[in-house]
Amino acid sequence: MLRNLLKILFPSFFEEPERARDKKGRLMGDDASTPTFNEAWVGGKAPVQQKAPPKKRGRPVGSKNKPAAKKRGRPKKNA
């Protein structure tokens, strides 16, 4: 409820970035000759990308720490 009220009072803080389009309605790309302004986004600033959470690392395939395999068949005779 508070968030909705803040959106009504301060809409500029909750606006999502919008991609820039040309006269035909196609998405525009960034011009590399202007390093301080990004033409691909309305307002000239690209949104900040969020980092992905770190992946859980399990035991790697083929690691030497895997459990010993059970032997199959009859046991060998000790001579």
N, C-alpha and C positions, 0 to 999 in steps of 0.2 A: 504494500500500500504506500509506504514511504517512497519507494523507488518510482512508482507511478506519479506521485505528486511532484517529485523532483524532475521527472521527464517533462511534465507540463510546465513547470516554472523555468527550467533550464534545458531546453531541447538541444542546444548546441553541444552540451557535454555528452549526450547519449547518441549522437549521430554516428552512423557507421560510415566508413569511407566508401566512396563511390568511384567506380572506374570511369574514366573519361571516354567519350565517344566522338567520332567525327560526324560530318554532316549527313552521311548515309546511315548512321547508327551503328557502325562497326567500332569495336574496341580499338583504342589508340595505343601505341607503344611508347616507350620512353626514348627520348632523344639523347644519345650519349654525349653530344656536344655541350649540353647544359648540365654539369654535375650537381648543381645546387637545387635544381627544380625538376620534379618528376612529372612529365606530361601525361603519363599513363593514369594518373589519379586526379580527380577533381580537387582543387586546392593545392596541388603540387607536392603533397607529402604522402608517401605510401604507408599503409598500416604496419604496425610492429608485429612481426610473426612471433607466436608463442612457441617456446621450446617444448618438444615432445618429452613426456616423462621417460626416465631411463628404463631400458629394457631389462627384464629379469634375466639373469644369466644362470643357466643350469650347467650340468656337467657337459663339456664339449664332446662331440661325437668322436669316438676312437681314443678317449683318454685312458690313461693307464690306471686310473683309480676305480675302474668298474669292478663289480663283484666277480669272483672266480666262478667259472662255469662248472656245473655239476658234471662229474664224469659219468658216462653211460656205459652200460654193459657189465660184464663180469670183472671182478677185481683180478689183477695180475697175481700169479703165484710167486712167492718169495723162495728162491732156490739158493 
